[in-house]
Amino acid sequence: MMGVPYGKIISSVINLIVIIIFVYAFLNAEAKGRVIMTVILALLFIMPVLFSASAVFWICYAGKVIFGLSCYLYVKGKGASI
């Protein structure tokens, strides 16, 4: 009997939340901030694909969570409501 892949489900949900918050912060950011946020998010999603080590996966996973929280705080700091 096969189990439910809860790890994949949680990872997919975290990715979706980070992307939604990123898009909202991207729309509120100025040009320089947009470039920086885009590069960071691209690296966080590409690094686990390029390097298959489990340490890289966990570092990028934690990075996505921290990046999502920082985008949320950026939007809140600008005075916009989510």
N, CA, C and O atoms as CSV, one atom per row, in Angstrom:
chain,resi,resn,atom,element,x,y,z
A,1,MET,N,N,0.838,-1.164,0.000
A,1,MET,CA,C,0.000,0.000,0.000
A,1,MET,C,C,0.896,1.246,0.000
A,1,MET,O,O,1.884,1.316,0.732
A,2,MET,N,N,0.534,2.215,-0.828
A,2,MET,CA,C,1.326,3.436,-0.932
A,2,MET,C,C,0.747,4.515,-0.028
A,2,MET,O,O,-0.469,4.632,0.129
A,3,GLY,N,N,1.632,5.290,0.555
A,3,GLY,CA,C,1.213,6.370,1.430
A,3,GLY,C,C,1.011,7.667,0.651
A,3,GLY,O,O,1.400,7.790,-0.510
A,4,VAL,N,N,0.411,8.592,1.307
A,4,VAL,CA,C,0.198,9.902,0.724
A,4,VAL,C,C,1.491,10.707,0.863
A,4,VAL,O,O,2.054,10.779,1.955
A,5,PRO,N,N,1.971,11.313,-0.231
A,5,PRO,CA,C,3.234,12.067,-0.168
A,5,PRO,C,C,3.026,13.457,0.451
A,5,PRO,O,O,2.982,14.466,-0.253
A,6,TYR,N,N,2.901,13.484,1.779
A,6,TYR,CA,C,2.639,14.748,2.458
A,6,TYR,C,C,3.759,15.758,2.248
A,6,TYR,O,O,3.500,16.960,2.189
A,7,GLY,N,N,4.981,15.297,2.136
A,7,GLY,CA,C,6.106,16.201,1.911
A,7,GLY,C,C,5.971,16.966,0.611
A,7,GLY,O,O,6.205,18.174,0.565
A,8,LYS,N,N,5.594,16.259,-0.448
A,8,LYS,CA,C,5.405,16.913,-1.748
A,8,LYS,C,C,4.227,17.884,-1.716
A,8,LYS,O,O,4.283,18.956,-2.319
A,9,ILE,N,N,3.165,17.506,-1.011
A,9,ILE,CA,C,1.983,18.365,-0.923
A,9,ILE,C,C,2.327,19.652,-0.179
A,9,ILE,O,O,1.977,20.743,-0.629
A,10,ILE,N,N,3.013,19.527,0.957
A,10,ILE,CA,C,3.385,20.705,1.739
A,10,ILE,C,C,4.343,21.595,0.957
A,10,ILE,O,O,4.211,22.819,0.975
A,11,SER,N,N,5.305,20.985,0.272
A,11,SER,CA,C,6.246,21.755,-0.536
A,11,SER,C,C,5.532,22.505,-1.652
A,11,SER,O,O,5.862,23.658,-1.928
A,12,SER,N,N,4.558,21.870,-2.297
A,12,SER,CA,C,3.806,22.526,-3.367
A,12,SER,C,C,2.968,23.676,-2.832
A,12,SER,O,O,2.862,24.720,-3.476
A,13,VAL,N,N,2.374,23.495,-1.665
A,13,VAL,CA,C,1.572,24.567,-1.065
A,13,VAL,C,C,2.460,25.747,-0.685
A,13,VAL,O,O,2.095,26.900,-0.917
A,14,ILE,N,N,3.630,25.464,-0.100
A,14,ILE,CA,C,4.575,26.537,0.252
A,14,ILE,C,C,4.999,27.286,-1.007
A,14,ILE,O,O,5.046,28.516,-1.004
A,15,ASN,N,N,5.310,26.559,-2.091
A,15,ASN,CA,C,5.699,27.203,-3.341
A,15,ASN,C,C,4.583,28.102,-3.864
A,15,ASN,O,O,4.847,29.218,-4.314
A,16,LEU,N,N,3.361,27.636,-3.811
A,16,LEU,CA,C,2.227,28.420,-4.294
A,16,LEU,C,C,2.045,29.683,-3.466
A,16,LEU,O,O,1.821,30.757,-4.025
A,17,ILE,N,N,2.139,29.575,-2.147
A,17,ILE,CA,C,1.996,30.745,-1.280
A,17,ILE,C,C,3.103,31.758,-1.546
A,17,ILE,O,O,2.849,32.960,-1.618
A,18,VAL,N,N,4.333,31.267,-1.691
A,18,VAL,CA,C,5.462,32.163,-1.960
A,18,VAL,C,C,5.274,32.876,-3.290
A,18,VAL,O,O,5.559,34.070,-3.388
A,19,ILE,N,N,4.809,32.188,-4.297
A,19,ILE,CA,C,4.605,32.811,-5.610
A,19,ILE,C,C,3.508,33.873,-5.540
A,19,ILE,O,O,3.651,34.945,-6.128
A,20,ILE,N,N,2.428,33.593,-4.837
A,20,ILE,CA,C,1.334,34.568,-4.729
A,20,ILE,C,C,1.807,35.824,-3.999
A,20,ILE,O,O,1.543,36.939,-4.447
A,21,ILE,N,N,2.507,35.646,-2.874
A,21,ILE,CA,C,3.015,36.803,-2.135
A,21,ILE,C,C,4.057,37.550,-2.960
A,21,ILE,O,O,4.108,38.780,-2.938
A,22,PHE,N,N,4.891,36.802,-3.692
A,22,PHE,CA,C,5.901,37.437,-4.547
A,22,PHE,C,C,5.253,38.309,-5.613
A,22,PHE,O,O,5.698,39.434,-5.844
A,23,VAL,N,N,4.219,37.813,-6.259
A,23,VAL,CA,C,3.562,38.587,-7.318
A,23,VAL,C,C,2.987,39.877,-6.748
A,23,VAL,O,O,3.106,40.938,-7.362
A,24,TYR,N,N,2.364,39.788,-5.578
A,24,TYR,CA,C,1.792,40.983,-4.960
A,24,TYR,C,C,2.885,41.983,-4.587
A,24,TYR,O,O,2.724,43.183,-4.807
A,25,ALA,N,N,3.994,41.500,-4.027
A,25,ALA,CA,C,5.105,42.388,-3.688
A,25,ALA,C,C,5.765,42.941,-4.944
A,25,ALA,O,O,6.200,44.093,-4.965
A,26,PHE,N,N,5.840,42.126,-5.988
A,26,PHE,CA,C,6.429,42.557,-7.261
A,26,PHE,C,C,5.642,43.716,-7.851
A,26,PHE,O,O,6.223,44.654,-8.397
A,27,LEU,N,N,4.329,43.653,-7.743
A,27,LEU,CA,C,3.492,44.728,-8.289
A,27,LEU,C,C,3.641,46.023,-7.494
A,27,LEU,O,O,3.434,47.107,-8.040
A,28,ASN,N,N,3.995,45.926,-6.218
A,28,ASN,CA,C,4.150,47.115,-5.389
A,28,ASN,C,C,5.574,47.652,-5.344
A,28,ASN,O,O,5.790,48.752,-4.835
A,29,ALA,N,N,6.537,46.922,-5.851
A,29,ALA,CA,C,7.942,47.321,-5.743
A,29,ALA,C,C,8.342,48.255,-6.880
A,29,ALA,O,O,7.706,48.294,-7.933
A,30,GLU,N,N,9.419,49.009,-6.635
A,30,GLU,CA,C,9.983,49.824,-7.698
A,30,GLU,C,C,10.921,48.958,-8.552
A,30,GLU,O,O,11.111,47.778,-8.255
A,31,ALA,N,N,11.492,49.523,-9.584
A,31,ALA,CA,C,12.229,48.751,-10.591
A,31,ALA,C,C,13.405,47.963,-10.006
A,31,ALA,O,O,13.574,46.786,-10.324
A,32,LYS,N,N,14.214,48.596,-9.160
A,32,LYS,CA,C,15.385,47.913,-8.610
A,32,LYS,C,C,14.953,46.751,-7.706
A,32,LYS,O,O,15.562,45.682,-7.740
A,33,GLY,N,N,13.916,46.954,-6.910
A,33,GLY,CA,C,13.411,45.895,-6.042
A,33,GLY,C,C,12.841,44.727,-6.823
A,33,GLY,O,O,12.963,43.575,-6.406
A,34,ARG,N,N,12.216,45.023,-7.960
A,34,ARG,CA,C,11.654,43.959,-8.799
A,34,ARG,C,C,12.745,43.041,-9.328
A,34,ARG,O,O,12.592,41.819,-9.334
A,35,VAL,N,N,13.833,43.627,-9.765
A,35,VAL,CA,C,14.940,42.818,-10.306
A,35,VAL,C,C,15.533,41.934,-9.216
A,35,VAL,O,O,15.779,40.748,-9.438
A,36,ILE,N,N,15.761,42.506,-8.043
A,36,ILE,CA,C,16.360,41.743,-6.947
A,36,ILE,C,C,15.443,40.603,-6.525
A,36,ILE,O,O,15.902,39.475,-6.344
A,37,MET,N,N,14.138,40.889,-6.363
A,37,MET,CA,C,13.200,39.841,-5.945
A,37,MET,C,C,13.097,38.731,-6.988
A,37,MET,O,O,13.009,37.554,-6.638
A,38,THR,N,N,13.107,39.100,-8.253
A,38,THR,CA,C,13.000,38.098,-9.319
A,38,THR,C,C,14.217,37.184,-9.341
A,38,THR,O,O,14.076,35.971,-9.493
A,39,VAL,N,N,15.397,37.747,-9.194
A,39,VAL,CA,C,16.622,36.937,-9.203
A,39,VAL,C,C,16.655,35.987,-8.007
A,39,VAL,O,O,17.012,34.817,-8.152
A,40,ILE,N,N,16.283,36.485,-6.829
A,40,ILE,CA,C,16.294,35.633,-5.639
A,40,ILE,C,C,15.306,34.487,-5.791
A,40,ILE,O,O,15.636,33.339,-5.495
A,41,LEU,N,N,14.086,34.793,-6.254
A,41,LEU,CA,C,13.088,33.734,-6.400
A,41,LEU,C,C,13.505,32.717,-7.459
A,41,LEU,O,O,13.312,31.516,-7.273
A,42,ALA,N,N,14.075,33.188,-8.564
A,42,ALA,CA,C,14.527,32.262,-9.603
A,42,ALA,C,C,15.616,31.329,-9.065
A,42,ALA,O,O,15.600,30.131,-9.345
A,43,LEU,N,N,16.554,31.874,-8.298
A,43,LEU,CA,C,17.609,31.034,-7.725
A,43,LEU,C,C,17.050,30.018,-6.742
A,43,LEU,O,O,17.503,28.874,-6.706
A,44,LEU,N,N,16.070,30.426,-5.947
A,44,LEU,CA,C,15.496,29.498,-4.972
A,44,LEU,C,C,14.764,28.341,-5.641
A,44,LEU,O,O,14.723,27.237,-5.097
A,45,PHE,N,N,14.186,28.583,-6.819
A,45,PHE,CA,C,13.485,27.506,-7.512
A,45,PHE,C,C,14.398,26.679,-8.410
A,45,PHE,O,O,14.117,25.506,-8.657
A,46,ILE,N,N,15.493,27.273,-8.906
A,46,ILE,CA,C,16.372,26.554,-9.837
A,46,ILE,C,C,17.446,25.733,-9.112
A,46,ILE,O,O,17.831,24.665,-9.588
A,47,MET,N,N,17.924,26.216,-7.983
A,47,MET,CA,C,19.027,25.540,-7.282
A,47,MET,C,C,18.749,24.069,-6.948
A,47,MET,O,O,19.631,23.241,-7.178
A,48,PRO,N,N,17.570,23.692,-6.417
A,48,PRO,CA,C,17.354,22.269,-6.134
A,48,PRO,C,C,17.343,21.392,-7.385
A,48,PRO,O,O,17.633,20.198,-7.310
A,49,VAL,N,N,17.012,21.978,-8.529
A,49,VAL,CA,C,16.994,21.212,-9.773
A,49,VAL,C,C,18.423,20.985,-10.272
A,49,VAL,O,O,18.746,19.906,-10.770
A,50,LEU,N,N,19.266,21.994,-10.138
A,50,LEU,CA,C,20.642,21.884,-10.613
A,50,LEU,C,C,21.503,20.989,-9.723
A,50,LEU,O,O,22.323,20.215,-10.215
A,51,PHE,N,N,21.309,21.102,-8.412
A,51,PHE,CA,C,22.087,20.330,-7.450
A,51,PHE,C,C,21.138,19.429,-6.687
A,51,PHE,O,O,20.228,19.912,-6.013
A,52,SER,N,N,21.339,18.126,-6.785
A,52,SER,CA,C,20.384,17.180,-6.206
A,52,SER,C,C,20.705,16.794,-4.761
A,52,SER,O,O,20.098,15.857,-4.243
A,53,ALA,N,N,21.619,17.469,-4.103
A,53,ALA,CA,C,21.944,17.158,-2.713
A,53,ALA,C,C,20.794,17.560,-1.798
A,53,ALA,O,O,20.118,18.560,-2.040
A,54,SER,N,N,20.580,16.787,-0.765
A,54,SER,CA,C,19.473,17.085,0.137
A,54,SER,C,C,19.710,18.373,0.918
A,54,SER,O,O,18.750,19.046,1.293
A,55,ALA,N,N,20.959,18.725,1.168
A,55,ALA,CA,C,21.254,19.967,1.881
A,55,ALA,C,C,20.809,21.179,1.069
A,55,ALA,O,O,20.284,22.143,1.626
A,56,VAL,N,N,21.017,21.131,-0.232
A,56,VAL,CA,C,20.592,22.233,-1.100
A,56,VAL,C,C,19.071,22.356,-1.078
A,56,VAL,O,O,18.535,23.464,-1.072
A,57,PHE,N,N,18.378,21.219,-1.067
A,57,PHE,CA,C,16.915,21.249,-1.007
A,57,PHE,C,C,16.437,21.942,0.256
A,57,PHE,O,O,15.558,22.801,0.198
A,58,TRP,N,N,17.011,21.576,1.401
A,58,TRP,CA,C,16.564,22.156,2.667
A,58,TRP,C,C,16.946,23.620,2.795
A,58,TRP,O,O,16.189,24.406,3.365
A,59,ILE,N,N,18.098,23.999,2.278
A,59,ILE,CA,C,18.495,25.404,2.299
A,59,ILE,C,C,17.552,26.231,1.441
A,59,ILE,O,O,17.138,27.317,1.847
A,60,CYS,N,N,17.207,25.732,0.261
A,60,CYS,CA,C,16.287,26.449,-0.613
A,60,CYS,C,C,14.865,26.451,-0.055
A,60,CYS,O,O,14.128,27.420,-0.233
A,61,TYR,N,N,14.485,25.378,0.612
A,61,TYR,CA,C,13.163,25.315,1.240
A,61,TYR,C,C,13.042,26.378,2.334
A,61,TYR,O,O,12.047,27.099,2.401
A,62,ALA,N,N,14.062,26.466,3.186
A,62,ALA,CA,C,14.068,27.496,4.221
A,62,ALA,C,C,14.156,28.879,3.591
A,62,ALA,O,O,13.541,29.827,4.080
A,63,GLY,N,N,14.915,28.997,2.516
A,63,GLY,CA,C,15.025,30.274,1.809
A,63,GLY,C,C,13.700,30.728,1.232
A,63,GLY,O,O,13.393,31.920,1.250
A,64,LYS,N,N,12.903,29.788,0.716
A,64,LYS,CA,C,11.590,30.147,0.186
A,64,LYS,C,C,10.670,30.663,1.280
A,64,LYS,O,O,9.933,31.627,1.075
A,65,VAL,N,N,10.713,30.027,2.430
A,65,VAL,CA,C,9.878,30.468,3.551
A,65,VAL,C,C,10.308,31.865,4.007
A,65,VAL,O,O,9.468,32.739,4.215
A,66,ILE,N,N,11.607,32.068,4.159
A,66,ILE,CA,C,12.120,33.373,4.584
A,66,ILE,C,C,11.830,34.431,3.519
A,66,ILE,O,O,11.466,35.560,3.849
A,67,PHE,N,N,11.988,34.073,2.253
A,67,PHE,CA,C,11.702,35.009,1.161
A,67,PHE,C,C,10.227,35.393,1.149
A,67,PHE,O,O,9.892,36.565,0.974
A,68,GLY,N,N,9.353,34.422,1.333
A,68,GLY,CA,C,7.922,34.711,1.375
A,68,GLY,C,C,7.561,35.630,2.526
A,68,GLY,O,O,6.770,36.559,2.366
A,69,LEU,N,N,8.148,35.366,3.700
A,69,LEU,CA,C,7.902,36.231,4.854
A,69,LEU,C,C,8.448,37.641,4.626
A,69,LEU,O,O,7.815,38.623,5.012
A,70,SER,N,N,9.606,37.739,4.008
A,70,SER,CA,C,10.171,39.065,3.756
A,70,SER,C,C,9.354,39.832,2.719
A,70,SER,O,O,9.216,41.050,2.831
A,71,CYS,N,N,8.815,39.151,1.720
A,71,CYS,CA,C,7.930,39.824,0.756
A,71,CYS,C,C,6.665,40.307,1.454
A,71,CYS,O,O,6.180,41.406,1.185
A,72,TYR,N,N,6.135,39.485,2.347
A,72,TYR,CA,C,4.943,39.870,3.100
A,72,TYR,C,C,5.228,41.101,3.956
A,72,TYR,O,O,4.423,42.032,3.989
A,73,LEU,N,N,6.366,41.112,4.649
A,73,LEU,CA,C,6.723,42.258,5.471
A,73,LEU,C,C,6.990,43.500,4.626
A,73,LEU,O,O,6.685,44.613,5.052
A,74,TYR,N,N,7.553,43.322,3.442
A,74,TYR,CA,C,7.781,44.436,2.525
A,74,TYR,C,C,6.458,45.075,2.117
A,74,TYR,O,O,6.324,46.299,2.108
A,75,VAL,N,N,5.487,44.235,1.781
A,75,VAL,CA,C,4.179,44.754,1.372
A,75,VAL,C,C,3.513,45.463,2.550
A,75,VAL,O,O,2.944,46.542,2.385
A,76,LYS,N,N,3.582,44.865,3.726
A,76,LYS,CA,C,2.990,45.486,4.909
A,76,LYS,C,C,3.697,46.799,5.246
A,76,LYS,O,O,3.047,47.754,5.669
A,77,GLY,N,N,4.997,46.859,5.067
A,77,GLY,CA,C,5.761,48.075,5.331
A,77,GLY,C,C,5.430,49.207,4.374
A,77,GLY,O,O,5.527,50.381,4.731
A,78,LYS,N,N,5.040,48.850,3.160
A,78,LYS,CA,C,4.661,49.863,2.180
A,78,LYS,C,C,3.257,50.409,2.445
A,78,LYS,O,O,2.846,51.395,1.834
A,79,GLY,N,N,2.522,49.765,3.358
A,79,GLY,CA,C,1.195,50.253,3.693
A,79,GLY,C,C,0.087,49.613,2.882
A,79,GLY,O,O,-1.076,49.986,3.035
A,80,ALA,N,N,0.411,48.667,2.031
A,80,ALA,CA,C,-0.602,47.988,1.243
A,80,ALA,C,C,-1.244,46.883,2.087
A,80,ALA,O,O,-0.631,46.371,3.023
A,81,SER,N,N,-2.464,46.528,1.751
A,81,SER,CA,C,-3.137,45.461,2.511
A,81,SER,C,C,-3.218,44.226,1.655
A,81,SER,O,O,-3.389,44.298,0.438
A,82,ILE,N,N,-3.092,43.095,2.307
A,82,ILE,CA,C,-3.200,41.806,1.614
A,82,ILE,C,C,-4.527,41.200,1.949
A,82,ILE,O,O,-4.843,40.107,1.478
